[in-house]
Amino acid sequence: MARKRSSQTLLKRPRNPDRDETGNRGKVINRFVENDLIRRVSYETYRDKVRDVYDGPQGAVLAACSLISLHSPLGDRLLRTRKFDLRGAKRILDVGSGAGQIAKHLLKYADADARVTCFDLSAEMMRRARNRLKSKAPHYLVADLARLPFASGTFDCVTCGYVLEHVPDAALGLGELARVMQPGGRMMLLATEDSFSGAFTSRLWRCRTYNRAEIKRVCRDIGLVWHKELWFTPLHKMMRAGGICVELVKS
Ligand SMILES: C[S@@+](CC[C@H](N)C(=O)[O-])C[C@H]1O[C@@H](n2cnc3c(N)ncnc32)[C@H](O)[C@@H]1O
């Protein structure tokens, strides 16, 4: 009887926030490794520091880092194989374009009459993107993901690669992106996950990491449907590696 009662108590125990949706342990160590600047200072102070990081030498090697980490070729493959299908999208927003890693694929695989808008917090990164893409086709601008200079419902497609981790709270960034998307609009979101490799990445780029379940919850709250999880390769899917990569649809 006593044994039965204790197992019932266990079943009722609230979920441990240090476990992910699958109940895996391991988040505590990652918290120690993860860069915590974003939690220590105001968003304005943090944003200035991040801008300095990307304006400087680290930003200058960003494109090379994306090649070495294979993010760039694997991202190309996601779009080339239409796992995230750009066909039909006419107004595409590329968030935090960096050196134009994703924008480069957009120019290759989007419809010829699609209008691509690239923005970044760092004017220096936008300059690098323009030089690297060697294309006047995109509209380039400097802006902050948390305060976008676009009217509601402007875009039917958004690509957001590794930028959300530079805002303190997913609802702030995703809420703003949802606002500028039209109903039925689609988003490819890539974000650093709260794994050990994610925590290590956060040290390099002074960003935070996200828990997959947390992002799912925020999406549900703001009307972004978690349409399908994307994986770079079958191996990434099997190992649940490569970070959060998902197609979201605005309801
Ligand atoms: C890791 S890079 C990602 C580049 C590219 N999107 C990719 O997928 O490889 C992050 C970029 O986001 C930009 N960024 C950081 N915080 C931002 C913000 N609040 N608004 C807009 N861009 C931001 C940085 O300047 C940097 O260029």
The ligand as an SDF file (V2000), in Angstrom:
LIG
                    3D

 27 29  0  0  0  0  0  0  0  0999 V2000
   25.0600   33.5580  -36.2390 C   0  0  0  0  0  0  0  0  0  0  0  0
   24.7350   34.8850  -37.3280 S   0  0  0  0  0  0  0  0  0  0  0  0
   23.5690   34.1280  -38.4220 C   0  0  0  0  0  0  0  0  0  0  0  0
   23.7700   34.4930  -39.8620 C   0  0  0  0  0  0  0  0  0  0  0  0
   22.8350   33.7870  -40.8310 C   0  0  0  0  0  0  0  0  0  0  0  0
   21.4600   34.1190  -40.5840 N   0  0  0  0  0  0  0  0  0  0  0  0
   22.9950   32.2840  -40.8240 C   0  0  0  0  0  0  0  0  0  0  0  0
   21.9780   31.5650  -40.7260 O   0  0  0  0  0  0  0  0  0  0  0  0
   24.1000   31.7910  -40.9180 O   0  0  0  0  0  0  0  0  0  0  0  0
   23.7080   35.9500  -36.3580 C   0  0  0  0  0  0  0  0  0  0  0  0
   23.4310   37.2850  -37.0260 C   0  0  0  0  0  0  0  0  0  0  0  0
   22.3220   37.8960  -36.3450 O   0  0  0  0  0  0  0  0  0  0  0  0
   22.5980   39.2670  -36.1770 C   0  0  0  0  0  0  0  0  0  0  0  0
   21.8140   39.7480  -35.0310 N   0  0  0  0  0  0  0  0  0  0  0  0
   22.0460   39.5680  -33.7130 C   0  0  0  0  0  0  0  0  0  0  0  0
   21.0760   40.1350  -32.9830 N   0  0  0  0  0  0  0  0  0  0  0  0
   20.2110   40.6790  -33.8540 C   0  0  0  0  0  0  0  0  0  0  0  0
   19.0150   41.4360  -33.7080 C   0  0  0  0  0  0  0  0  0  0  0  0
   18.4970   41.7220  -32.5000 N   0  0  0  0  0  0  0  0  0  0  0  0
   18.3800   41.8560  -34.8170 N   0  0  0  0  0  0  0  0  0  0  0  0
   18.8920   41.5840  -36.0340 C   0  0  0  0  0  0  0  0  0  0  0  0
   20.0190   40.8850  -36.2430 N   0  0  0  0  0  0  0  0  0  0  0  0
   20.6730   40.4420  -35.1610 C   0  0  0  0  0  0  0  0  0  0  0  0
   24.0920   39.3500  -35.9840 C   0  0  0  0  0  0  0  0  0  0  0  0
   24.5860   40.6380  -36.2610 O   0  0  0  0  0  0  0  0  0  0  0  0
   24.5860   38.2700  -36.9450 C   0  0  0  0  0  0  0  0  0  0  0  0
   24.8710   38.7880  -38.2000 O   0  0  0  0  0  0  0  0  0  0  0  0
  1  2  1  0
  2  3  1  0
  2 10  1  0
  3  4  1  0
  4  5  1  0
  5  6  1  0
  5  7  1  0
  7  8  2  0
  7  9  1  0
 10 11  1  0
 11 12  1  0
 11 26  1  0
 12 13  1  0
 13 14  1  0
 13 24  1  0
 14 15  1  0
 14 23  1  0
 15 16  2  0
 16 17  1  0
 17 18  1  0
 17 23  2  0
 18 19  1  0
 18 20  2  0
 20 21  1  0
 21 22  2  0
 22 23  1  0
 24 25  1  0
 24 26  1  0
 26 27  1  0
M  CHG  2   2   1   9  -1
M  END
$$$$
